[in-house]
Amino acid sequence: MLTISEVVEEIGVPLSTFYRWRQLKKGPRAIKLPNGAVRIRRSELERWITALEEAA
């Protein structure tokens, strides 16, 4: 599972953009852990990127 910092570095967007996408429910699905940390599964990130490519 990836941290938000790892995801934004990989896809090359500012952290603020990623949080806006989360607010608008346009980003990859995330998991909130019991300690409050947010993680994104690698498979979910890849699925989300594929969906964006298909829509383009």
C-alpha positions as CSV (number, residue, x, y, z in Angstrom):
1,M,0.0,0.0,0.0
2,L,1.2,3.5,-0.9
3,T,1.1,6.7,1.1
4,I,-0.4,9.8,-0.3
5,S,3.1,11.3,-0.7
6,E,4.2,8.3,-2.7
7,V,1.1,8.5,-4.9
8,V,1.5,12.3,-5.7
9,E,5.2,11.8,-6.4
10,E,4.4,8.9,-8.8
11,I,1.7,10.7,-10.7
12,G,3.3,14.1,-10.6
13,V,0.6,16.3,-9.1
14,P,0.7,18.7,-6.2
15,L,-0.5,17.4,-2.8
16,S,-3.3,20.0,-2.9
17,T,-4.6,18.6,-6.2
18,F,-4.7,15.1,-4.8
19,Y,-6.7,16.3,-1.8
20,R,-9.1,18.2,-4.1
21,W,-9.6,15.0,-6.1
22,R,-10.4,13.1,-2.9
23,Q,-12.9,15.7,-1.9
24,L,-14.6,15.5,-5.3
25,K,-14.4,11.7,-5.3
26,K,-12.3,11.8,-8.5
27,G,-9.1,10.3,-7.2
28,P,-8.2,6.6,-6.6
29,R,-10.1,4.9,-3.7
30,A,-8.2,5.1,-0.5
31,I,-8.2,3.2,2.8
32,K,-8.2,4.9,6.1
33,L,-6.3,2.9,8.7
34,P,-7.3,2.7,12.3
35,N,-4.5,5.1,13.2
36,G,-5.9,7.7,10.8
37,A,-3.3,7.2,8.1
38,V,-4.6,7.0,4.5
39,R,-3.2,4.5,2.1
40,I,-3.9,3.6,-1.6
41,R,-3.5,0.1,-2.9
42,R,-1.1,-0.2,-5.8
43,S,-3.8,-2.1,-7.7
44,E,-6.3,0.6,-7.1
45,L,-3.9,3.3,-8.4
46,E,-3.2,1.3,-11.5
47,R,-7.0,0.7,-12.1
48,W,-7.6,4.4,-11.7
49,I,-4.9,5.4,-14.1
50,T,-6.2,2.8,-16.6
51,A,-9.7,4.3,-16.4
52,L,-8.3,7.8,-17.0
53,E,-6.4,6.5,-20.1
54,E,-9.5,4.9,-21.5
55,A,-11.6,8.0,-21.0
56,A,-9.0,10.2,-22.8
